[in-house]
């Protein structure tokens, strides 16, 4: 099976030696996505809700570039700087994943790239 590198300017560019996403067959594996505004390359510096909205929106844009969408996500991993933000992240997350929820892990981490408050990655199927 071949792997296809996915790249889009509607999600943050990779900030290291990795791809934004990889497709293998009908599966899509994204790298972690942080709340960078793709049009400017600047960080969303608002509160956790603003950062979650930007990061998850970036993730959805990346999935769409790969031929997928929110409904086709099977698993997400959410990394947050403060577990006290869990409820606020859930509130934003629920606006993107509204039905047929994917499996998910959410963990608190000591530090994230560029000192953001959230990073999210996903495994998805190509949309039908």
Beta strands, then each sheet from edge to edge (+ up, - down):
strand 1: 3-6
strand 2: 21-24
strand 3: 27-30
strand 4: 33-34
strand 5: 36-37
strand 6: 42-43
strand 7: 73-80
strand 8: 103-108
strand 9: 118-125
sheet 1: 1+ 2- 3+ 9- 4+
sheet 2: 1+ 2- 3+ 9- 7+ 8+
sheet 3: 5+ 6-
end
